[in-house]
Amino acid sequence: MAVASSSDVVILALGVALAAAYLFRDSIFPSSKPKAVPVAPSKAANGHGNPRDFVAKMKEGKKRLVIFYGSQTGTAEEYAIRIAKEAKSKFGLTSLVCDPEEYDFENLDQVPEDCAVFFVVATYGEGEPTDNAVELMRSLTDDSFEFSNGERKLEGLKYVVFSLGNRTYEHYNAIGRQVDAELTKMGAVRIGERGEGDDDKSMEEDYLAWKDPMWDAFAEAMGVEEGQGGDTPDFAVTELDSHAPEKVYLGELSARALTKTKGIHDAKNPYAAPVAVSRELFQVGGDRNCVHVELNIEGSGITYQHGDHVGVWPLNPDVEVDRLLCALGLYDKKDTVINVDSLDPALAKVPFPVPTTYISVLRHYIDISAVAGRQILGVLSKFAPSPEAESFLKNLNTDKEEYAAIVGSGCFKVGEILQLAAGNNISIPPTPANTTPWAIPFDIIISSIPRLQPRYYSISSSPKLNTTSVHVTAVVLKYDSVANKLAAPRHVYGVGSNFLLNIKYAANHDEAPLISTSDSTDPASISLPKYAIEGPRGAHKQDSIYKIPIHVRRSTFRLPTNPKSPVIMVGPGTGVAPFRGFVQERVALARRTIEKNGPEALADWGRISLFYGCRKSTEDFLYLDEWPQYTEELKGKFTMHCAFSREPPYKADGSKIYVQDLIWEDRKNIADSILTGKGYVYICGDAKAMSKAVEEVLAKILGEAKGGSAEVEGAAELKLLKERSRLMLDVWS
C-alpha cells in the first residue's frame, strides 16, 4: 500500500473540518431568525377530510349543485345523472351526484346560499324509501334529529324534487311527496314544481314534461342564464393497440369474476350459480312458457329466506348486439379492446369495468334492448348519415304524439330506430352490408343508454327444504307490438325471461321451437332470440352445466313467526312463486314439530289458505303435482282455492271467475281469520288490476263484518292491517 505524503494529510484534515462545519452549521452559527416549524398539510387539503361531509366536497370541488338519489334498481340514479348533465350543458354548473347512504345530513343547513339540493327519490315497497335512502329519510322525518344549528330548521335552503313511482301502487310517489313536505315544513324553498314520474305509463315522458319548466324556475332562482354550458363529452373512449388479454373484461361483472378470486357475493359481485334443474311449468303444446330454474348456491356463501328476491343478470340477445354494431360501423372492430375514462368522475362514473371491448359493452353492460327514449333520439340525430334520417329522428324527438305512435307502439330499440331512419329493413338479420353506418361517437352511446340491470324474481323456494338452491319461477315475456306506418306487428321479447328460456333449452339439450309471425302463413318462420349463454370466456358453461350470475335481495315479505296465526295468500299466475316458498317453510316446520311432538302436533296451527288463479287447469297450473303433497304434510291446515278463468264453471252471467271472487265466496272464514284469529294477508302479482280488486273485496268483507261499509270501516281495517304489517304486498305492474 502506498504511504500518504504530509501535504495529502493536511488537505484531507481540512476537508473533514469543512464538512463538519457545514453539517453542524445551525449549532455553531445560530440564526438570528427563529426556526420555522413545518406545518402538516390539512387533511382536507390532501382530500382526507370527513368523507361523509358533502358540503365540504361541494366547496372543495366548486359545485353549486348536490344531487341525492334514492334508488333500488338504478333508475333514480340514472335520472340524477341526467339532471347533472343538463345543468352542466345548460348553465355550465357542475354537480356532486351522491348516494345518500354515503353521507351525513347534520350539515344540510350549511349548504351555501348560491347552491341548491336536488332529491331524485324512488318509492319502494309499501311506501318505503329505497335501501340507500333510509338514513336520509330518518334525518328529514325524525323530530329528534337536529342539524348543525341545533335546530330542525333549513331556512332558505333551495331544493328540487323529482320522485319516481307507479300509479298502480297505493303509495304512489310517497317518498318524494314526504321529502317535499318535510323540507317545506323546515323552511326550505322548492324550485319549480315537484316532479312525479309514473312507471306504469311513461317515466320518460313525465320527466321530459317536468324538466323544462323546472329549469326555467331554476335559472330565475339561482340567477343563472342558459347558454353558459356546452356539449362536452362525459367519457373518453380509447382503442388500445395491445393489452394483456387476461385483464380485459369480456362481460365479467366484477374484478373478482375476472380474476376468479373469492369474496362476498352481492349486487356488486354476482355469483355464477350452476343451473341444477330447469324445466317447463306450462303444459306442453301451449303457446306460452313458464320456466322453473333451480340455482345451486352451495359453497357460495349466499343465504336467503322465504320471500326474498333473486336478481338474475341477463345479457342482450345476439341480434340486437349485431344490429347496433352494424349501425355504429363497428362490426369489424367488435373485438377491439377499448378503455373508457370519465372526464368528470363526480358527474358520470364509467358504468362498467374496463378495459373491455365494443361487443362486450353492447352485449353485457348497457341496455340496448329497451325501447329507445325520446331524448336520446335528439342526441343521435346530430350524427345522421343523411338529411332525411336527421329529420326523421328530430321529428320523433320533438313530437310527443308521433314518438308514441311509432316508437312506443312499435317497441323499437335504438338499433332498430337507427336502421329505420336510414331506410334499412329491420325484419332481416342485420349485417354490415344491409345496415347504413352512423358516425356516432361511442362515448355518446355509453352516456345515453342506461346500464343493463338485473331482473328480480320472487324466490319460489324455502331454504328450510332447499338449503343449497334458489328456485326461480318466470313466465316468459313475449307479445306483439302494435302496427304503425313503419312496421307490421312483430314479436317483442323480454330480455330476462327469454334469457332463462334459452338456458332451459340448452341445459336440457332441446332445440328452441320455431314460431310464426302474426301475418305469416308459414307456421315456423322465425326463431326465438339467441343469447351468448356460455358467458365471457365460456365461464358460464362447465361441461353440460350452465351458470347464471345472481345475487339475493332481502325482503320483508315474511310469514308470521307463530304458526298458530292464520295465513291468507293471494297469488294468481307467477304471483304464486313466493307462496310456494311460504308453504315449503311451513312444511319444514311441520316435519320437525311432528317428529318432536307426534302426529297431532299441528292441531292448534292456524289455517293456511292459498287463492290461486290461472287460465286452465290443463294448461298453466303452476306446480300442479306439488300442492297435494303439501296438503297432506300439513295435516289439513293448508287449503288451496283455484280459479280457472278460461274453463267452467263461470259466473251466472257467463263472466270469468278470478281470485277475488273466490275470496268473496270464502268471506266468512276470511273475516274470522283476520278479525278473530289476528291473521296475516299476503298478495303477490299484478298491481294494476288483481291487487286492487283483492283489496276492494277484502275491504267489503271486513266492512260488513264490522257492521259498516267497505268505504269506511273496511278501509280503516285495511289501513290498520298494513300499519301492523299484517297485510303485505309484493306486486308489480
Residue pairs with C-beta under 8 A, 6 or more apart in sequence:
4 12
21 28
26 35
42 49
43 49
44 56
44 60
47 60
49 56
49 60
50 56
51 102
52 102
52 103
52 104
53 103
53 104
53 107
54 66
54 96
54 98
54 103
54 107
55 107
55 110
55 111
55 112
57 63
57 96
58 64
58 66
58 96
58 111
58 112
58 115
59 112
61 94
61 96
61 346
62 94
63 94
63 95
63 96
63 115
63 346
64 93
64 94
64 95
64 112
64 114
64 115
64 116
64 222
65 84
65 87
65 93
65 94
65 95
65 96
65 115
65 116
65 117
65 118
66 95
66 96
66 98
66 111
66 115
66 116
66 117
66 118
67 80
67 83
67 84
67 95
67 96
67 97
67 98
67 117
67 118
67 120
68 80
68 98
68 99
68 100
68 103
68 117
68 118
68 119
68 120
68 121
68 133
68 136
69 76
69 77
69 79
69 80
69 97
69 98
69 99
69 100
69 120
69 121
69 132
70 76
70 100
70 119
70 120
70 121
70 122
70 129
70 130
70 132
70 133
70 136
70 137
70 175
71 77
71 80
71 120
71 122
71 130
71 132
72 122
72 124
72 130
72 131
72 132
73 122
73 453
73 456
74 450
74 451
74 453
75 122
75 164
75 199
75 203
75 450
76 120
76 121
76 122
76 130
76 164
77 97
77 99
77 120
78 450
78 451
79 120
79 162
79 164
79 197
79 207
80 97
80 118
80 120
81 97
81 347
81 348
82 207
83 95
83 118
83 120
83 162
83 211
84 94
84 95
84 97
84 347
84 348
85 234
85 347
85 348
85 447
86 211
86 215
87 93
87 94
87 95
87 229
88 94
88 95
88 229
88 232
88 344
88 347
89 229
89 230
89 231
89 232
90 215
90 226
90 227
90 228
90 229
91 219
91 222
91 224
91 225
91 226
91 228
91 229
92 228
92 229
92 230
93 222
93 224
93 228
93 229
94 344
94 346
94 347
95 118
95 346
95 347
96 346
97 346
97 347
99 132
100 132
100 133
100 135
100 136
101 131
101 132
101 133
101 134
101 135
105 135
105 136
105 139
105 140
105 147
106 139
106 146
106 147
106 148
107 147
107 148
108 117
108 139
108 147
108 154
108 157
109 147
109 148
109 149
109 153
109 154
109 157
110 148
111 117
111 157
113 156
114 222
114 223
115 158
116 158
116 159
116 160
116 191
116 218
116 221
116 222
117 157
117 158
117 159
117 160
118 159
118 160
118 161
118 162
119 159
119 160
119 161
119 162
119 176
119 179
120 162
120 163
120 164
121 129
121 130
121 133
121 161
121 162
121 163
121 164
121 175
121 176
121 179
122 130
122 163
122 164
122 165
122 175
123 129
123 163
123 164
123 165
123 169
123 171
123 172
123 173
123 174
123 175
123 176
124 130
124 131
124 175
125 556
125 729
126 170
126 171
126 722
126 728
126 729
127 170
127 171
127 174
127 175
128 175
129 136
129 137
129 175
130 175
133 175
137 175
137 178
137 179
138 145
139 145
140 178
140 179
140 182
140 183
141 178
141 182
143 152
145 152
146 152
147 153
147 154
152 186
153 186
153 187
154 183
154 186
154 187
154 188
155 186
155 187
155 188
156 187
156 188
156 189
157 183
157 186
157 187
157 188
157 189
158 188
158 189
158 191
158 221
158 222
159 183
159 188
159 189
159 190
159 191
160 190
160 191
160 192
160 214
160 218
161 176
161 179
161 180
161 183
161 190
161 194
161 195
162 176
162 194
162 195
162 196
162 197
162 207
162 210
163 173
163 175
163 176
163 177
163 179
163 194
163 195
163 196
163 197
164 173
164 176
164 197
164 199
164 203
165 171
165 172
165 173
165 174
165 176
165 196
165 197
165 198
165 199
166 172
166 198
166 199
166 200
166 687
166 733
167 198
167 200
167 201
168 200
168 687
168 688
168 691
168 692
168 731
168 733
169 687
169 731
169 733
170 695
172 196
172 198
173 196
173 197
176 194
176 195
176 196
177 194
180 190
180 194
183 190
184 190
189 221
191 214
191 217
191 218
191 221
191 222
192 210
192 213
192 214
192 215
192 216
192 217
192 218
193 210
193 213
193 214
193 217
195 206
195 207
195 210
195 211
195 214
196 206
196 210
197 203
197 206
197 207
197 210
198 206
199 733
200 688
200 733
202 408
204 373
204 374
204 375
205 374
205 400
208 374
208 375
208 400
215 226
218 224
219 225
219 226
232 343
233 343
233 441
233 443
233 444
233 447
234 342
234 343
234 344
234 347
234 348
234 443
234 446
234 447
235 340
235 341
235 342
235 343
235 348
235 350
235 443
235 446
235 447
236 340
236 341
236 343
236 443
237 338
237 339
237 340
237 441
237 442
237 443
237 446
238 338
238 339
238 340
238 341
239 333
239 336
239 337
239 338
240 336
240 337
240 338
240 339
240 355
243 337
243 355
247 258
247 355
248 337
248 355
248 356
248 357
249 258
249 352
249 353
249 354
249 355
249 356
249 360
249 536
250 356
250 357
250 360
250 536
250 537
251 315
251 360
251 363
251 364
251 365
251 532
251 535
251 536
252 258
252 353
252 536
252 539
253 269
253 270
253 313
253 353
253 364
253 549
254 268
254 269
254 270
254 353
255 261
255 353
256 262
256 263
256 269
257 269
257 270
257 272
257 539
257 549
258 353
263 269
264 301
265 271
265 300
265 301
265 302
265 551
266 551
267 311
267 454
267 551
267 553
269 551
270 311
270 313
270 454
270 549
270 550
270 551
271 297
271 300
271 302
271 549
271 550
271 551
272 535
272 539
272 540
272 547
272 548
272 549
273 295
273 296
273 297
273 300
273 302
273 470
273 547
273 548
273 549
273 550
274 295
274 296
274 542
274 545
274 546
274 547
275 293
275 294
275 295
275 296
275 503
275 507
275 545
275 546
275 547
275 548
276 294
276 295
276 296
276 469
277 292
277 293
277 294
278 291
278 292
278 293
278 294
278 500
278 503
278 504
278 507
278 508
279 291
279 292
279 504
279 508
280 289
280 290
280 291
280 292
280 504
281 290
281 291
281 292
281 473
281 620
281 622
281 623
282 288
282 289
282 290
282 619
282 620
283 618
283 619
283 620
283 621
286 619
286 620
288 475
288 476
288 478
288 620
289 475
289 476
289 478
289 501
290 473
290 474
290 475
290 476
290 574
290 620
290 622
291 472
291 473
291 474
291 476
291 497
291 500
291 501
291 504
292 460
292 471
292 472
292 473
293 471
293 472
293 474
293 500
293 503
293 504
293 548
294 461
294 466
294 469
294 470
294 471
294 472
295 310
295 469
295 470
295 471
295 472
295 548
295 550
296 468
296 469
297 304
297 468
297 469
297 470
298 468
298 469
302 470
302 550
302 551
302 552
303 463
303 552
304 310
304 459
304 463
304 470
304 552
305 463
305 554
305 555
305 558
306 459
306 461
306 462
306 463
306 464
306 558
306 559
306 578
306 581
306 582
306 584
306 585
307 458
307 459
307 555
307 556
307 557
307 558
307 559
307 578
307 581
307 582
307 730
308 459
308 552
308 553
308 554
308 555
308 557
309 456
309 457
309 458
309 459
309 552
309 553
309 555
310 456
310 457
310 459
310 470
310 472
310 550
310 551
310 552
310 553
311 454
311 455
311 456
311 550
311 551
311 552
311 553
312 454
312 455
312 456
312 457
312 472
312 496
312 499
312 500
312 548
312 549
312 550
313 452
313 454
313 548
313 549
313 550
313 551
314 452
314 454
314 455
314 495
314 496
314 499
314 500
314 531
315 363
315 364
315 452
315 499
315 531
315 532
316 362
316 363
316 364
316 367
316 368
316 369
316 452
316 495
316 531
317 369
317 493
317 495
317 498
317 529
317 530
317 531
318 529
318 530
318 531
318 532
319 429
319 430
319 529
319 530
320 362
320 368
320 369
320 413
320 415
320 529
321 359
321 362
321 363
321 368
322 331
322 429
322 430
322 431
323 413
323 415
323 416
323 419
323 426
323 430
323 435
324 362
324 368
324 414
324 415
324 418
324 445
325 331
325 334
325 358
325 359
325 362
326 415
326 430
326 431
326 432
326 434
326 435
326 437
327 415
327 418
327 419
327 422
327 430
327 435
327 436
327 437
327 438
328 358
328 437
328 438
328 440
328 442
328 445
329 432
329 437
329 438
329 439
330 336
330 358
330 442
331 431
331 432
332 432
333 358
334 357
334 358
334 359
335 357
335 358
335 359
336 357
336 358
337 355
337 356
337 357
338 354
338 355
338 356
338 357
338 358
338 361
338 442
339 354
339 355
340 350
340 352
340 354
340 356
340 443
340 446
341 350
342 348
342 349
342 350
348 447
350 446
351 365
351 366
351 446
351 451
352 361
352 364
352 365
352 366
352 451
356 365
358 442
360 536
361 442
361 445
361 446
362 368
363 532
364 452
364 536
365 451
365 452
366 445
366 446
366 449
366 450
366 451
366 452
367 449
367 450
367 451
367 452
367 453
367 495
368 413
368 414
368 415
368 449
369 413
369 495
370 413
370 449
370 450
371 407
371 408
371 411
371 412
371 413
372 407
372 412
372 413
372 414
372 416
372 417
374 396
374 397
374 400
374 403
374 407
375 397
376 414
376 448
376 449
377 393
377 394
377 396
377 397
377 403
377 407
377 417
378 393
378 394
378 397
378 398
379 444
379 448
380 393
380 414
380 418
380 438
380 440
380 444
380 448
381 389
381 390
381 393
381 394
381 397
382 390
383 438
383 439
383 440
383 441
383 444
384 390
384 392
384 393
384 421
384 422
384 438
385 422
385 436
385 437
385 438
385 439
386 422
388 421
388 423
389 421
389 422
389 423
389 436
389 438
392 420
392 421
393 417
393 421
395 402
396 402
396 403
396 406
396 407
396 417
397 403
405 484
406 412
406 484
406 485
406 486
407 417
409 481
409 482
409 483
409 484
410 481
410 482
410 484
410 486
410 487
411 481
411 492
412 420
412 487
414 449
415 430
416 426
418 438
419 425
419 426
419 430
419 435
419 436
420 426
420 486
420 487
422 435
422 436
422 438
423 436
424 430
424 434
424 435
424 436
425 434
426 487
427 487
427 490
428 434
454 550
454 551
455 495
455 496
455 497
456 553
457 472
457 473
457 474
457 577
458 473
458 557
458 574
458 577
458 578
458 581
458 684
458 730
459 470
459 471
459 472
459 552
459 577
459 578
459 581
460 471
460 472
460 473
460 576
460 577
460 578
460 580
460 581
461 469
461 470
461 471
461 580
461 581
461 584
462 581
462 582
462 584
462 585
462 587
462 588
464 584
464 585
464 588
464 589
465 584
465 585
465 587
465 588
466 584
470 550
470 552
471 580
471 581
472 500
472 577
473 574
473 576
473 577
473 580
473 622
474 496
474 497
474 500
474 574
475 497
475 573
475 574
476 494
476 497
476 498
476 500
476 501
477 493
477 494
477 496
477 497
477 498
478 491
478 492
478 493
478 494
478 498
479 491
479 492
480 489
480 490
480 491
480 492
480 518
481 487
481 489
481 490
481 491
481 492
482 489
483 489
488 517
488 518
488 519
489 517
489 518
489 519
490 517
490 518
491 515
491 517
491 518
491 526
493 528
493 529
498 528
498 529
498 531
499 531
499 533
500 548
501 512
501 528
502 512
502 528
502 529
502 530
502 531
502 533
503 533
503 546
503 548
504 510
505 511
505 512
506 533
506 546
507 544
507 545
507 546
509 544
512 527
512 528
512 530
513 524
513 527
513 528
514 524
514 525
514 526
514 527
515 524
515 525
515 526
515 527
515 528
516 522
516 523
516 524
516 525
516 526
517 525
517 526
533 540
533 541
533 546
534 540
534 541
534 546
535 541
535 547
539 547
540 546
540 547
540 548
540 549
541 547
555 730
556 725
556 728
557 578
557 682
557 684
557 728
557 730
559 567
559 582
559 585
559 586
559 680
560 567
560 680
563 586
563 589
563 593
563 602
563 605
563 606
564 604
564 605
564 606
565 606
565 677
565 678
565 679
565 680
566 606
566 607
566 608
566 609
566 673
566 674
566 677
566 678
566 679
566 680
567 582
567 606
567 607
567 608
567 609
567 679
567 680
567 682
568 609
568 611
568 670
568 673
568 674
568 679
568 680
568 681
568 682
569 579
569 582
569 608
569 609
569 610
569 611
569 681
569 682
569 684
570 611
570 659
570 663
570 681
570 682
570 683
570 684
570 685
570 690
570 694
571 577
571 578
571 579
571 610
571 611
571 612
571 682
571 683
571 684
571 685
572 611
572 612
572 613
572 614
572 643
572 658
572 659
572 685
572 686
572 690
573 613
573 614
573 620
573 622
573 685
573 686
574 622
574 685
575 683
575 684
575 685
575 686
575 690
575 731
576 610
576 612
576 622
576 623
576 684
577 684
578 682
578 684
578 730
579 610
579 682
579 684
580 623
580 626
582 682
583 608
583 610
583 630
583 634
583 638
584 630
586 608
586 634
586 637
586 638
587 630
587 633
587 634
590 601
590 602
590 605
590 633
590 634
590 635
590 637
591 633
593 601
593 602
594 601
594 602
594 635
599 635
602 634
602 635
602 637
605 634
605 637
606 637
606 673
606 677
606 679
607 637
607 639
607 669
607 673
607 677
608 634
608 637
608 638
608 639
609 639
609 640
609 641
609 666
609 669
609 670
609 673
610 638
610 639
610 640
610 641
611 641
611 643
611 659
611 662
611 663
612 622
612 640
612 641
612 642
612 643
612 659
613 642
613 643
613 644
613 645
613 658
613 659
613 662
614 620
614 621
614 622
614 642
614 643
614 644
614 645
615 644
615 645
615 646
615 647
616 644
616 646
616 647
617 624
617 642
617 644
617 647
618 647
619 646
621 642
621 644
627 640
630 638
631 638
631 639
631 640
641 659
641 662
641 663
641 666
642 662
643 657
643 658
643 659
643 661
643 662
644 657
645 656
645 657
645 658
646 656
649 657
650 656
650 657
651 657
651 661
658 690
658 693
659 690
659 694
660 690
660 693
660 694
660 696
660 697
663 670
663 694
663 697
663 698
663 701
664 697
664 700
664 701
667 701
667 704
667 705
670 698
670 701
671 701
671 702
671 704
671 705
673 679
674 681
674 702
674 717
674 721
674 726
675 702
675 705
675 706
675 717
678 726
679 726
680 726
680 727
680 728
681 698
681 721
681 726
681 727
681 728
682 727
682 728
682 729
682 730
683 690
683 691
683 694
683 695
683 727
683 728
683 729
683 730
683 731
684 729
684 730
684 731
685 691
685 731
685 732
686 731
686 732
686 733
687 729
687 731
687 732
687 733
688 733
690 731
691 729
691 731
695 718
696 710
698 714
698 718
698 727
699 710
699 711
699 714
699 715
699 717
699 718
700 710
700 714
701 714
702 710
702 713
702 714
702 717
702 718
703 709
703 710
703 711
703 712
703 713
703 714
703 715
703 717
704 710
704 714
706 713
706 714
706 717
707 713
708 714
718 727
721 727
722 728
